[in-house]
Amino acid sequence: MNLNYTRVLHFLTVVKYMNMNKAAKELYITQPALSFSISRLEKELGLALFYRDKNKLVLSKEAEILLPRFEQFRKAHDVLVSDASGLVRPMDNHVNISFSGSAFFFPVFHISGFLNQFGDLQVRLSYVDVKQATAMLLANQTDFALSFYPILHPLISTENIMSEPIGLVLSENHPLARQGSVTVQELETVPLHGLTVHHNFRKLCDQICQTIDIHLKYVTEDDYTAYYKRMLTPDQAGFLSTRENYEQNLRTRSNYVFLPIEHADMRRDVGISYVTSGKMQYKYKDLVEYIKAQFPRQSTYVSRISQIINQEFFEE
């Protein structure tokens, strides 16, 4: 019998949630694909791993007995891959860090020299999206991933660097503008100017809202440039924005207000991610701590430059 590691990982993820839909979301596959994978594993083993009782997923007695062995199998596989990768990769004084976030933020971040060198350690940066960063971490092509958007994978750990509250930005003439905040119910009634569904910030906002059962109403969906042009002429529609973006790019225009959203954990987290079973987070602990301490300051520096550029853009 040759057990497939991917199917074992699928099984353990289902056990984690005891829910096919939640497990499929974490694994970035469809629910039918996950069900098929579990069925193939059951066929290979010759026994049932789950059964349903009143629409609830229940672990079979056989699966309960084998569960510790599945865990051992995964850990042994991860250690083997990690050790083999360390032998294949030449040992040098370079660390690879991928960056996922604003396309504007990256070049300024890179040119500033913040991560170009840390003592005698050479740091190599690459700009990728979140999916690429995840794949590169798992393939040992990058050591750490800095991301403005969550990297979710059972083999990857993420440490939070900073959090930015997300709120509702409205014209000062809007009926809700005099309030200090808005409720979730009020947010659902406000028409919004939004970025396209493919933009990472839009994806993040939609994901948060779905989690807390908020249904947003978008009246426009634009690319980045058109989105900011709409801010030239405030109307009764609003924008979702981080407080930092509001402070640096909108507050100075004086005709917008930022309203926190009550009883909703609306924020954008920046994290540094690495493969949990690897050793890079221990080997370069000082570098990780340096990044965690310095990143918020660097973010403010870049936001100020962004403010200058956007001001020029607004005046055109």
MOTA-V610947 format. One record per run of one state. SS is the DSSP state (~ for helix, > for strand, _ for the rest). FROM is the first residue (numbers start at 0). TO is the last residue. Records with the same first field share a line. If there is no record, write none. Layout:
SS = FROM-TO, FROM-TO
//
This chain:
_ = 0-3, 17-18, 27-29, 45-48, 53-54, 59-59, 88-92, 100-101, 111-115, 118-119, 127-128, 138-142, 147-154, 171-179, 182-182, 189-189, 195-198, 211-215, 222-222, 230-236, 253-254, 261-265, 275-278, 283-283, 315-315
~ = 4-16, 19-26, 30-44, 60-87, 102-110, 129-137, 183-188, 199-210, 223-229, 242-252, 279-282, 284-314
> = 49-52, 55-58, 93-99, 116-117, 120-126, 143-146, 155-170, 180-181, 190-194, 216-221, 237-241, 255-260, 266-274
//
